[in-house]
Amino acid sequence: QVQLMESGGGLVQAGGSLRLSCAASGSIFRIVVMAWYRQAPGKQRELVAAITGGGSTNYADSVKGRFTISRDNAKNTMYLQMNSLKPDDTAVYYCFFKLVSTPLEYDYWGQGTQVTVSS
């Protein structure tokens, strides 16, 4: 069993920064992809940023140039550095890990952390 623990959310003014962390514990086998999603009230959950096991990254157009996803393999931890935050970035942010133990894949989600950006 794998548990994901997020931290780093909070309240920040527009233009400010926050850094989210997602630490994984348990039986961590091969990581296929790690990602951050977010869900604002009344909206569907959307992909914010992802990083593959090989280190490739991709970002939602709305956060390109402002957010940076990274990871520390030794600590099984993923980060999301969020700069130049906007009120539209207000949402609950969830981390996601896809692990593989061939031939099976396993998806894990964190509990979510609230990010609120005031104007």
N, C-alpha and C positions, 0 to 999 in steps of 0.2 A: 504494500500500500504506500502511496505517495501523498504527502501533504504539501500544499503551497501556502505560504504565509506572506501576505503583502503588508507593506508599511510605507509611510511617507506622505500619505494624503493629508489634506487640510484645507484651510481657507487662505487665499492669497489675493492680493490686488492685481488688477490687470497690468500686464507688463512684468510681473514677477516670475519667479521660478520655483519649481518643486522637483524633488527627485523621488521617484517611486522605486521600491525594492520588492523583489519576490524571491523568497528563499524556499528551496525545495528540500524536503527531508524524506527519509524512507528508502525504499529500494529503487534507487535511480539507475536505470540501465541506459540504453542508448537514446539520447535526445535527438528527435528529428527536427523539431521546431519549437521555439519559445516565442510567445507573442503577448502583446497587451491589447485588450479590447476595452471599449467603454460603452456605457449606456446612459443616455440622458433621459430625464422623465418624458414619457410619451413617445420615445423613439426606440428603434431597434438597436440591438447591440451591434457595434461596428468595430472593424479591425483598425487599430491605431498604428501599430508597428510590429514587425516580426523579424526574428533572426533565426537562421537555420543552424543545424549542427556544424555546417561548414563555414559559418560566419557571414553568409549573405544576408543583407537586410532589405526590407522594403517598408515604405511608409504610406499612410493615407495622404492624399494631396493636401488636405487641410492642415497637416502638421509638418510637412516637409520644410526643412530649414529651421525649425523651432525645436523639434523633439529629437532625441538621440537614444536609440536602444543599444544596450551593451550587456555583456555577461561576464561572470567570473566563474569559469569552469571548476576551479578548485573548490569554490564555495557553493556550487550548484545554485547560484544566485543570478538573477536577471535584474536589470535596472532600466528605468526610463527617466532620462533627464528632460525636463519640460521647461523651456525658456519662452519668454515673450508670451506668457499665457493670456488668453482672451476669455471673456465671459462664455463664449460658445464652447470652450473646453470643459465647462462644468459638467460633471458626470460621475458615475461610479466606474472606477477603473478596475478591470479584472485581468489577472495574469493567467496564462494558458501554457501548458506544456503538452506536447505530443511525444510520447516515448514509444519505442518499439522493442519488442522481444520477439524476433522473427518466429512465426509469421504474423504475430498479433501486434496491433497498435493500441495504445491506451491514451485517452485524453483526460487531463486533469485541469481543474479550475481552482483559482483562489476564491476567497470569500468576498472580495471586492473592497476597495477603499475609496472613500468619497473625496473628490477634488471639487472645490468650489472657488470660482474666480469672480471677484466682485468688480464692478465697473467704477 
